[in-house]
Amino acid sequence: MNVKQAILCCLLIGSASLSVSKEEIVCATITMNIPFCKDWICKPECWLQKKLRKIDLMESQCIKGGINGKCQCIACKDVDIPS
């Protein structure tokens, strides 16, 4: 490899690494009021939120059970970070 080819190779590798975007996983908590809360009811509610928001579901649980309960979903998503 001569000098011109080596310089061109270094420039191409450097420019390729600059254009690659980085991804970061961002997680959030979604809390919903539902008429009656049990863990087996909370899981489909969180699954519906997963489908509507196009996110990954990590955990679902009732944080206040019984009548007028609260369902909590922990969801994550890959977010592109501009370089």
N, C-alpha and C positions, 0 to 999 in steps of 0.2 A: 504494500500500500504506500503510495507516495504522499507527499505533504498535502497536496490539494485534496486528495480523497480523505485523508485523516481529518482535515479541517471541516470538510463538508459533512462527514459522518458525525463529528462532535456537534455541529450546528443543528443537524436534523434531530439528534437525540435530545439536545437541549430544548428545542422548540416543541418536540412531542411531549416532553415532561411538563412543560408549562401549560399546555392545552388540556391536560387531564384534570377533570373536576374531582373534588374530594367529596365523599359522602359521610354524613354523620347521622347516627341514630338518635332521634328525639322522641322522648316518651312523655305522655300526658295522662292525667286521670280524668275520666268522664264519669260524672255522677248524675244519675237519673232518679227522679221520684216516680215510683210505680205503685199501683193500687195495693198490691200484696207482694211481699218479697220473700222468696226462699232461694237458696243457691241454684236449684234446678230451673227456676224461672229466670234468674239473673243471667245465666249463660246464654240463652237464646237472644235476650235483649242486647247483650254485648256483641253477639255474632251479627245481629242486624246493623249495629253501629259500625262494625268492621266492614261490612259490605257497602254501606252507604258512604263511608268516608275513605274507603280504600286504604286501610291501615292494617297493621298486624296486631292481633290481640294477644296480650301476655297473661292477663289474669282477670277473673271476674268473681265478684263476691257481693253478698248482701252486707251492707254496713249498718243497716237498721232493718231488722226483720219484722214480719207481721204486716198488719194493715198500715197503709200509708208509709211503706218502706222506702229504702234508698238502695239502689244498685250501683256498684262502683266497678268500672272497667279500667284497666291499665292497658293503654295502647301505645304502640311505637310505629315510627315511620322513618324510612331513609330519606334524608334531605340533602340535596346537592348544595355544596358550599362553593361559591365562585372563588377561583384562585387569584 
